[in-house]
Amino acid sequence: MNRRIRALVLLLIVTAGLTACAEQRSMVTGDGARKVVLGIGNTIAESKPYIDTDEPPVEATPTPTVEPTPELSVTPEITPSVSVTPGVVKDGTFTASDCEIVIAGVKVRPGMDFTGKEDALGKIVEKLEGVSCLDVGYDINYYYKGYNVCTFSKDGRQIVYSADFKSGDFETGKGIRIGSREEDLQTAYGMPSIYEEARRIYVSGNRQMTFYISGEVVSEIMLVDTSVK
């Protein structure tokens, strides 16, 4: 009887050992995602993890940091505006012979002898005389309705220094008069020698003709001999 009991106990021990080995073996060779290698101990708690050599580890490639592309600021192209700078001398077609006003068939020019012609321009409204600072005699200013002519004494004659026209029946040698459009002025004489806000000045030698502009039309015309100081 004792022999049978001992045999039965031994059988139970052997069976238990085989079962434990089978469990450990299944953890090594099983299909689980994680496997273990038996270490010195005989239990699962004493086992050590390992990396299956049949499936080499895949190193995770770090995701590169993408630097944001800076926005390019595009400066819009500026189209320069075309304008005439005041006071800038420009080429024109104006000549000294263009510096004249025609009144009742009489041509008035700076530097001309005005002696005996003063009554031909119309009725003299006022006449102012002063001792000449240039020569013997008197400098005389003749005032008419809408315009005036200034003269200086030279060798006993009255020489036109300047003439200023604001209204009246007259025009330049090229047909420009009070009320003419500025575009007609440039058609007749080209671009002015000097362009100012309210004046278009044409210069040739000592002769200067200035057109005053108001509302894009001629409002006044002045002739000057710039050699007389």
C-alpha positions as CSV (number, residue, x, y, z in Angstrom):
1,M,0.0,0.0,0.0
2,N,2.7,2.4,0.9
3,R,4.5,1.5,-2.3
4,R,1.4,2.4,-4.3
5,I,1.1,5.8,-2.5
6,R,4.7,6.6,-3.1
7,A,4.4,5.7,-6.8
8,L,1.3,7.9,-7.1
9,V,3.0,10.9,-5.4
10,L,6.0,10.5,-7.6
11,L,3.8,10.4,-10.7
12,L,2.0,13.6,-9.5
13,I,5.4,15.3,-9.0
14,V,6.7,14.3,-12.5
15,T,3.4,15.3,-14.1
16,A,3.6,18.8,-12.4
17,G,7.1,19.3,-13.5
18,L,6.4,18.5,-17.1
19,T,3.4,20.8,-17.1
20,A,5.5,23.7,-15.8
21,C,8.2,23.0,-18.4
22,A,5.6,23.0,-21.1
23,E,4.2,26.3,-19.9
24,Q,7.6,27.9,-19.9
25,R,8.4,26.4,-23.3
26,S,5.2,27.7,-24.8
27,M,6.2,31.3,-23.6
28,V,9.5,30.9,-25.5
29,T,8.1,29.4,-28.7
30,G,4.5,30.5,-28.7
31,D,2.9,33.0,-31.1
32,G,2.6,35.8,-28.5
33,A,3.8,39.3,-29.4
34,R,6.3,39.2,-26.5
35,K,8.7,36.3,-25.8
36,V,11.0,35.5,-22.8
37,V,14.3,33.7,-22.4
38,L,14.7,31.6,-19.3
39,G,17.3,32.9,-17.0
40,I,18.8,31.2,-14.0
41,G,15.5,31.0,-12.3
42,N,12.8,28.6,-13.3
43,T,9.8,30.9,-13.0
44,I,8.3,33.5,-15.2
45,A,9.1,36.3,-12.8
46,E,12.8,35.5,-13.1
47,S,12.9,35.4,-16.9
48,K,14.5,38.2,-18.9
49,P,13.0,39.8,-22.1
50,Y,14.9,39.6,-25.3
51,I,14.6,40.8,-28.9
52,D,13.9,38.1,-31.4
53,T,16.9,38.0,-33.9
54,D,14.6,36.8,-36.6
55,E,12.8,40.1,-36.5
56,P,15.5,42.9,-36.3
57,P,14.3,46.0,-34.5
58,V,13.1,48.8,-36.6
59,E,14.5,52.1,-35.4
60,A,11.9,54.8,-35.5
61,T,13.0,57.6,-37.9
62,P,12.4,60.9,-36.1
63,T,10.0,63.2,-37.9
64,P,12.1,66.1,-39.1
65,T,11.0,69.5,-37.9
66,V,9.8,71.5,-40.8
67,E,10.7,75.2,-40.5
68,P,7.9,77.4,-41.7
69,T,8.7,79.1,-45.0
70,P,8.9,82.8,-44.3
71,E,6.4,84.8,-46.2
72,L,8.0,87.1,-48.8
73,S,6.8,90.6,-48.7
74,V,6.6,91.9,-52.2
75,T,6.7,95.7,-52.5
76,P,4.3,96.7,-55.2
77,E,5.9,98.4,-58.2
78,I,5.3,102.1,-58.1
79,T,4.7,103.7,-61.4
80,P,6.2,107.1,-61.3
81,S,3.9,109.9,-62.2
82,V,5.0,112.3,-64.9
83,S,5.1,115.9,-63.6
84,V,6.9,119.1,-64.4
85,T,9.0,120.4,-61.5
86,P,8.5,124.1,-60.9
87,G,11.5,126.2,-61.8
88,V,13.1,123.6,-64.1
89,V,14.3,125.0,-67.4
90,K,13.1,123.0,-70.4
91,D,13.6,123.2,-74.1
92,G,10.9,125.0,-76.2
93,T,10.4,126.6,-79.5
94,F,10.1,130.1,-78.2
95,T,12.4,132.7,-79.9
96,A,13.1,136.4,-79.2
97,S,10.9,137.4,-82.2
98,D,7.9,135.6,-80.5
99,C,8.0,138.0,-77.6
100,E,5.4,140.4,-78.9
101,I,1.8,141.6,-78.6
102,V,-0.1,143.1,-81.4
103,I,-2.6,145.9,-80.6
104,A,-4.5,147.7,-83.3
105,G,-1.9,146.5,-85.8
106,V,1.0,147.8,-83.7
107,K,3.6,145.2,-82.5
108,V,4.8,145.9,-79.0
109,R,8.1,144.2,-78.1
110,P,10.6,144.7,-75.3
111,G,13.6,146.9,-76.5
112,M,11.6,148.6,-79.3
113,D,11.5,152.4,-79.7
114,F,8.1,153.5,-78.4
115,T,8.5,157.1,-79.3
116,G,5.5,158.4,-81.3
117,K,3.6,155.1,-81.0
118,E,2.0,155.7,-77.6
119,D,-1.2,157.1,-78.9
120,A,-1.6,154.3,-81.5
121,L,-2.4,151.8,-78.8
122,G,-5.6,153.5,-77.7
123,K,-6.6,156.2,-75.2
124,I,-4.0,156.8,-72.5
125,V,-5.7,156.6,-69.1
126,E,-2.7,157.7,-67.1
127,K,0.9,158.7,-67.8
128,L,3.6,158.6,-65.0
129,E,7.0,160.1,-65.5
130,G,10.1,159.9,-63.4
131,V,13.7,161.0,-63.8
132,S,15.6,158.2,-65.6
133,C,18.2,156.4,-63.6
134,L,19.7,155.0,-66.8
135,D,20.1,158.0,-69.1
136,V,19.2,161.7,-69.4
137,G,15.4,162.3,-69.5
138,Y,12.4,160.5,-68.1
139,D,11.2,157.0,-67.7
140,I,7.5,156.9,-68.6
141,N,4.8,154.4,-67.8
142,Y,1.7,154.5,-70.1
143,Y,-1.5,153.1,-68.7
144,Y,-4.3,152.0,-71.0
145,K,-7.6,150.2,-70.3
146,G,-6.6,146.6,-69.5
147,Y,-2.8,147.0,-70.1
148,N,0.2,149.2,-69.6
149,V,3.6,149.8,-71.2
150,C,6.7,150.9,-69.3
151,T,9.6,152.7,-71.1
152,F,13.0,154.0,-70.1
153,S,14.9,156.9,-71.6
154,K,17.9,156.2,-73.9
155,D,19.5,158.6,-76.3
156,G,16.4,160.8,-76.2
157,R,14.0,157.9,-77.1
158,Q,11.5,155.9,-75.1
159,I,12.5,152.2,-75.2
160,V,10.0,149.6,-74.0
161,Y,11.2,147.9,-70.9
162,S,8.0,145.9,-70.1
163,A,4.4,145.5,-71.1
164,D,1.6,144.0,-69.0
165,F,-1.7,142.8,-70.6
166,K,-4.7,141.8,-68.5
167,S,-7.6,142.5,-70.8
168,G,-8.4,144.1,-74.2
169,D,-8.5,143.5,-77.9
170,F,-5.0,142.1,-78.5
171,E,-3.1,138.9,-79.1
172,T,0.4,137.6,-79.5
173,G,2.1,137.1,-82.8
174,K,0.9,133.4,-82.7
175,G,-2.7,134.2,-81.7
176,I,-2.6,133.7,-77.9
177,R,-4.7,136.1,-75.9
178,I,-6.5,136.4,-72.6
179,G,-8.8,133.3,-72.3
180,S,-6.7,131.1,-74.5
181,R,-6.3,127.5,-73.3
182,E,-3.0,126.3,-71.9
183,E,-2.9,123.5,-74.4
184,D,-3.1,126.1,-77.2
185,L,-0.3,128.0,-75.6
186,Q,2.0,125.0,-75.6
187,T,1.0,124.2,-79.2
188,A,2.1,127.7,-80.2
189,Y,5.3,128.0,-78.2
190,G,6.1,124.5,-77.0
191,M,7.0,123.7,-73.3
192,P,7.9,126.8,-71.2
193,S,11.4,127.6,-70.3
194,I,10.3,127.8,-66.6
195,Y,7.2,126.0,-65.3
196,E,5.7,127.4,-62.1
197,E,2.4,126.8,-60.4
198,A,0.6,129.8,-61.9
199,R,3.1,131.0,-64.5
200,R,4.5,129.6,-67.7
201,I,7.7,131.6,-68.6
202,Y,9.3,131.6,-72.0
203,V,12.8,132.9,-72.3
204,S,15.0,133.6,-75.3
205,G,18.1,135.8,-74.8
206,N,17.1,139.0,-73.0
207,R,13.4,138.5,-74.0
208,Q,11.0,137.0,-71.6
209,M,7.2,136.4,-72.0
210,T,5.2,135.2,-69.0
211,F,1.7,133.7,-69.3
212,Y,-0.3,133.7,-66.0
213,I,-2.6,130.7,-65.8
214,S,-5.9,130.5,-63.9
215,G,-8.3,127.6,-64.4
216,E,-6.1,126.2,-67.2
217,V,-6.6,129.4,-69.3
218,V,-4.4,132.4,-69.9
219,S,-5.3,135.3,-67.5
220,E,-2.4,137.7,-68.0
221,I,0.6,138.2,-70.4
222,M,3.7,140.1,-69.5
223,L,6.7,141.0,-71.8
224,V,10.1,142.0,-70.2
225,D,13.5,143.0,-71.4
226,T,15.7,141.3,-68.8
227,S,18.8,143.2,-69.8
228,V,17.4,146.4,-68.2
229,K,18.2,146.4,-64.5
